[in-house]
Amino acid sequence: MINTITFGLLLLNFYKVSAVQFELFISKGSLYSQKRIVNTNSANTTFIVNCLPQYANYCTIDLNQTSNQAAEIALLFLEGQPPYLDDDDGFIFDGMDYDSYVQNKRNHFIQIPSSNSKIYFTVLTNIPISFDIYLTGSSSMLCPNNCNENGDCLQGECKCDKGFISRDCSMRALQLEQDKSMSVNGSHDPNFYCYFEYNGTQDLRLEITTENEAQVYLLVPHVLYLPTPNFFDNSAIITRTTPLNITIKQRTSDGDDWRSQIPDKLIILIQGIEFVIRLNQIDDESQSEQVKSIIIVVCSVTGFLLICFCIFIIRRARQRKQIDKQTPEDFEIKENQFIYGRSLSKKEDDQYATIDNQLSPSNLQDNCGICLDPLCNQQPIKSTPCNHIFHVNCIQQWLQKNQFCPFCRFDLKINNLQYQQPIKVPMAVSNQIRIVRRNI
């Protein structure tokens, strides 16, 4: 991510490019061409560079600020016309020295290929400054400051020695080691850099922990080489309870591109005191193990849900089968249970059976309390839990309309009464004689 807010501040003073102030060109037979001392009186200065193919393959522009004021400097170029502001596309230019701009450097370096067209350079500043311009022609691509003798120049790119980073190898940094935790004390410098070189074809897992608080900025160099608070690919604030744990995806590049010969770098800027860094390379085997674990978990959950679904279907099928086997009498019993209350427990059933077994002639009334006809051995009778006796047919018809005893209004518990066996109680002789006399 490139934050353009800071760069936009410079563009507030750049509504239109001023007239070209001077022109530089490569002369025949001389690679080093010109030095120009410039004292600006505005926020932008534009000049032309002629880098003809017959004299040089590449041309390099070096800008060195000579004034002492702290200034923001952006050096840009565009072929055929000066860089300009477009209402739709924003600021239009072919190239810019991002690395030097975001680091507020006093020295800027841009290299361009030779061309028959004129190359327009614009220097944008927030204040008027003075600077020197150097134009150099060469047959091969040059590196800024010759890599400060801290690395080798390979086709315009510095391959820095161990412990150095930046486009010109001017910054010291800690080189991280794979699969190894490293404790770092950054109290001596608020901006602590560390880096890791890799071929860009593997994913990386970065873990950073701290006992205090730190700000982390990550960058895989492309347009910009060093991460800053305004230019980064990813950033995070880490504390003791919220460490950093992220995966950095691999980069893909064209094998025919000369940049593929230089290993990719992961560059990290940490603003903190003490922290621990660990960088692991995620190989294909580890990724396959993770994929296997995910597949196992997904299959386990799916299998469990499938088993639960099968159990549910089987239970539903059994319930429907039981319902199909039920008779109308069963439905009537369940309906009565729903209307008149719950069924009696086994303990209650045993109690009622015991009551029937303990009945004696002294407990019986002379007549049925429903039809008022005499009780005799010729008709089956039924005893209730409240010790009242009725004809079986009478009490069954009564229970179809009422659930309470005709004598004492006791809840007869329909389910138990329907399943009690009719009993025949021997009648006293006196009662039989009295019944016979009434019939005469």
N, C-alpha and C positions, 0 to 999 in steps of 0.2 A: 504494500500500500504506500502510495506517495502522497503525502499531505501537501496540498497546493495552497494552503492558507497563507503561509509565510511568503511563498513566491508571489501570491496575489498582491501583497502589500507593495511590492516593487512595481507591479503593473498599474497601480493607481496613478503613477507619474508618467505612464507610457500610453497616451492616447493616440499619438502618431509619432512615427520615427522622424527624428530631425534629419536634416540634410547630411549627406556623406561628408565627413570631415577630412579623410585622407585615404590613400590607397597604397597597399603593399603588394609587391610582386617578386617572383623568383627570377633572378637574372641568369643568363646563360653562363655555364661554367662555374657557378658558385652556389653551393648548397646553402651556406649561411647568407641570407640576403640582407635583411634590414633590422634595425632597432629604432623604435619611435617613442619619444617621450611625449606623453599626453597629459594635459591639465584640463580636466572637465569643469564646465560651469553649469551643467544640467544633470538630470537624472539618467540620461541615456546618451551614448556615443556610438555612432555607426561608422564603420570603415569597410573597405573592399579589399579582398585578397585575390590575387591572380596566381593560381597554382597550375601552370600549363603542363600537360603530359610530356612535352618534349624536353622539359628541364628537370622535372622531378616526378616521382610516382606518388609521393605523399608530401603534405605540408603540415607543419606543426605551428600552432599559435600558443605562445607563452605570455601570460599577463602577470606582471608583478606590481603590486600596489606599493607606491613609494611614499604616500602620505601616511601620517601617523594615526589618523582617525579610524575608529572601529567602524567598518562599513560592511553592508551586505552587497555582494557582487555576484551578478549572474552574467555569464558569457554564453551567448547563443549565436547560431548561424543558420542561414537559409540560402539555398542556391537560387540565383536568378533575381532575387529581390530581397529587401530587408525583412527580418521577422516582423510580423504585424498581428494586430488584434482582429479577430473575426467575430461578428455578432453571433454566429451559430456554433462555430467550432472552437471558439476561444483563441488562445495565443498560438500562432502558427510558426513553427521553426523545425529545422532538420535535426539539430543536436544541441546539447547543453552540457556544461561541466557540472553535473549534479553533485558529484562527490565533494568538490571544493566549495560549492555554494552552501550546502547544508552544514558543513563544518566551519563555515565562516573563515576560510583560508584566505591568505593574502596573495597566494600564487594560484593561477589557474592554467589548465593545460587542455587543449583540444587538438586532435589530429583529424585531417580530412584527406580523402583521396584527391588526386589531381583531376582537373576538369577544365574544359575549354570555356565553361561559363564562369562568370564572376560569382564569388562567394561573399555574401554580405554578413558581417559580424556586428552584433550590437552588444554593448556593455551597459547593463542596467544596474544602477546603484540607488541607494536610499539617500545618499548625500553626495555632493560633488567631491571627487577625489582626483589624485594624480597617480599615473601608472606608466610603466614601460611595456611596450609591445615588441615581442621578438617573433619574427617569421623565419622558419627553418624548413628547407626542402631536403628530402632524403629519398633514397631508392628503396628503402624498406620501412616498415612501421616502427616508430620509436616509442619508447615508454616515458612517462613523466618522471623527470629528475633522474633518469637512468636507474630507477628503482632504489635510489639512495644507497646503492652498493649493498643492499640487504636482500637481494634476490636477482633472478635472471630474467631478462626481457625476452619474451617469446611472442613474436608477431604482434607487438603493440600491447601485450598484457604482461604484467609483472608476476612472475612466479616467486613469491616471497620465501625467504628462508624460514626455518622453524622459529616461532616466537614473534613473527612480524606479519602484519596485515596492512590493509589499505591499498588503494590503487597504485601508490608509489612506494609501498612497503615502509611507510614512515611511522606506523603505529605498532607499539608492542602489545602482545596479547598472549594469553595462556592457551596452549594447545590442549584440547581435551583428548582423553584416551577412551577408547571404546570399552564398554562393560566394566568401568572402573569409577568408583565414587571419588571425587576430588573436593577437598575442603579449601575454601578460598577466603582470604581476608582482603576486602576491598576498601578498608578504611583510609588508605593512603591516597586514593583517587576516587572521586565521586562517580567517574565513568570508567567502569572496569570492563575490558573486552576479553572475550575468549572465543575460540573458533574450533571447528572440526572439519577436516578434509575428508571427503568421500566421493565415490564415483557417481553419485546421483541416481543410482538404479535400485537403491534399497530404502525402505522406510526406516525412520529413526524415532525412538521414543526418548523424550527429554524430560528429566525429573530434576527440579530445583527446590530445595527446602531451606528455610532460614529460621532462626530463633527470634528475629526482629521483624523487619518489613523491608521489602526490596521491590524495585520496579525493573521489569525485564522487557527487553526489546529484541526481537529475532528478525534476522534477515538472511535470505539466500541471495547472494549478490547477483545482480543483473544490470539494471541501469545505474543503481546506486550501490556502492561497495560497502559502506559502513552504515549500520543502523543508528538513528538518532531519534529523539523524542518526536520529531515531525516526519520521519521517513522510516518505515519498518513494514515487515510482512505480518507480524503478529506481536502482541504485547500483553502483559498481565501484571497485576499487583499481587505479590505473594506475601503471606504471613506465616506464622507458626501453625495456624489451624487450616490455612488454605494454601498448600504447596502447589507448585506448577507440575502438571503431568499431561503432556500433549504428545501427539503423533505428528511427525513431519513427513509428509508424503514425498515420494521419490519424484525426481525431475526427469523429463524426457527431452532429448536433444537430438538434432540431426547428426548422424555419424559422419557426414561429409563436411560439417562445419568445423573450422579450425579450433573453435572454442571447446569442442568436445575433447581436445587433447589435454586441456587443463582441468584438474579435478575441481569439482564443485566445493564450495565452502559454506558451512553454516556458521554465521557470525552472530554472537550474542553480546548485547550490551546490558550490563547489570548495574543498577544504581542502588547500592546497599553496603552493609558493613561486613557481615559474615554469612556465608551460605555454602551449601553442599550441592554439587552438580554431578549428575550421573546421566550418561548418554549410552543407550543401548541400540544396537543395530538389529532391526527386525528382519530376520532372514526368511526365506521361503518355507523352511521347515517349521519355524515358529508360527508363521501365518497359517500353515496347513493345520497345525495343532489347534490353533484358535478356531479355525473353521470347523474342525472335527468336534470340538467342544460345543460349539454353537449348534451343530447338527444334532448331537446327542441330546442336548437340552430340549431343542425343538421337538425331536422325535419322542422324547419321554413325556413331555407335556401333551403332545398330540395323542400318544397312546393312552395316557391316563384319561383324557377327555373321551376318547373312543370307548374305553371300557365302561366309564360312567354312563355313557349314552346307551350302550348295549344292556347294562343292568336296568336302566330305566325302561327300555323297550320291553324287556322280558317281564318285569313286574307289571307293566301295563297290560301285557298280553294275558298274564295269569289272572289279573283282576277281572278282565273282560270275560275270561273263560268261567270264572266263578259266578259272575253275574248271569251268564247264559244258563248255568245249571240251576239257578235258584227258582223255586216254585212261587206261585202267587201267595201261598201261605207265608213263605219267608219274607216277602215284601210287606205283607200285612203286619207281621210281627215287628219288623224294623220300623214301620211307620208308627205303630203303637208305642214302641220304645222312644221314638223321637218326640211323640206328643205327650206321653205320660211320665217321662223321666227315664233315667238310666236303668239298666237291668240290674238285678240283684247279684251280689257276689256269691261265690260258692259257699261262704260261711252262712249267709242268709238262707240259701236253699236248704242246707243241712238242718237249720233250726226249724224251718217249716215242716220238713219231713218228720222230725222228732215230735213236733206238736201233734201231727196226725196220728202217729203211733201211740200217743199217750191219751187219746180220746177215750171217754167212757160214756155209758148211757146217761149218766147224770149231767153230762155236759150238753146234751142235745135238747134243742127246742122241739115242740110237738109238730109244728108246721113249718113249711118253707116260707121264708120271709118275703119271697117275691111273688109266688103264685098263691100262697096261703093254703095250699093243699097239704094233707098229712104227709109226714116223712115215713117211709116204709122200706122194707128190704127189696121190694120189687123194682124200685127206681134207684138208679145210681145217684149218690150224693157226693158233694165236695165240701171240704172244710177250708175255711179262710184263715189267714194268720191271726185274725182277731177272734178265732174260736166260734165262728158262726157257720152254720151248715145250710146248704141250699141244694136243690136239684141241679144236676150237672147242666141240663139244657137251660134251666132258668138263669143260672149265674153266667153262662156263656152269652146268652142274649143280653143280659144286663150289662156285661162288660163291653159289648159292642157300642154302647151309648154312654156308659159311665164307668169311672174307675174306682169309685168309693163304695164301701160296704153299705147296703141298704139300712143296716141297723145303726152302726156307730160312725159312719163316714170315714172309716179307715182306708188308707191307700192300699188297694189290693194287689199292686205290683203285678200287672197283667201277665208278664212273661212267665212268672212262676206258677200262677194259677192255671194257666193253660196247659202246662206240662205236668201238673200233679195228677196222679192216678186216682180215679174214683174209688171211694171206699164204701164198704157195706158194714154198717154198724148194727149189731143185734139190738132189737127194740125190746123194751120191757113188756111183760104179758099184760099188765094193767093198761098200758098205752094201746096195745093191740085190741084188747076187748073194748076199750072206749071208742076206738076208731070204728070197730064193727058195729057197735050200737048206733053210732051217728049215721052209718050208712043204711041202717034199717029205718 
